[in-house]
């Protein structure tokens, strides 16, 4: 894996061509090249679909999100029949995993004291503050009389969980999208730490996890069988023209 991307290559396994034996002498390089390119592309497209299905099994990401961050490069060169499946892109913010604002009632509601009078300071016992109306936060979907109480996410479908240990909160980014953030611990002489974005499993991480030994062995086996089948078809055509 280089940087924030991952690639999986599919190439021809010529050993399986031994099944056709000496009959290959009836085929020219162009016919063999056509068979190899076609076989690689057939298997690569099937592997692409299988990888996506495996990546998204139980993970709460839409297919459209995976499509935007994955690509397939089909083989074109008969002398070097290679296709590549790529997974790339930025880290996946928790917002993509259905992040929702959790709320709880404020300690002192608007009807607990008359506006304009001094009220109890919820941050310092025994002190008073000029009363301010609780207005909620329309942008974050927090109604009047409620306040933030962490964020819940659904990384796996049907498995919504609350995140409270790092006190996450929403911040609207420059592009207008909501990001799930927390604050790093403040350093000496600094009251508040820097903001830190929270992420879930990224597309390239899911892709890497999907490429286990069983998956790779299945692709290799399918490629070998496909090469043999297509090469045999080319051989039948060649023999029929003799």
HELIX and SHEET records of a PDB file:
HELIX    1   1 UNK A   14  UNK A   26  5                                  13    
HELIX    2   2 UNK A   29  UNK A   55  1                                  27    
HELIX    3   3 UNK A   63  UNK A   68  1                                   6    
HELIX    4   4 UNK A   78  UNK A   80  5                                   3    
HELIX    5   5 UNK A   94  UNK A   97  5                                   4    
HELIX    6   6 UNK A  110  UNK A  112  5                                   3    
HELIX    7   7 UNK A  138  UNK A  140  5                                   3    
HELIX    8   8 UNK A  203  UNK A  210  1                                   8    
HELIX    9   9 UNK A  213  UNK A  240  1                                  28    
SHEET    1   A 3 UNK A   5  UNK A  11  0                                        
SHEET    2   A 3 UNK A  82  UNK A  88 -1                                        
SHEET    3   A 3 UNK A  70  UNK A  73 -1                                        
SHEET    1   B 2 UNK A  92  UNK A  93  0                                        
SHEET    2   B 2 UNK A 199  UNK A 200 -1                                        
SHEET    1   C 3 UNK A 100  UNK A 105  0                                        
SHEET    2   C 3 UNK A 146  UNK A 153 -1                                        
SHEET    3   C 3 UNK A 161  UNK A 163 -1                                        
SHEET    1   D 2 UNK A 118  UNK A 120  0                                        
SHEET    2   D 2 UNK A 128  UNK A 130 -1                                        
SHEET    1   E 3 UNK A 169  UNK A 172  0                                        
SHEET    2   E 3 UNK A 178  UNK A 183 -1                                        
SHEET    3   E 3 UNK A 195  UNK A 197 -1                                        
END                                                                             
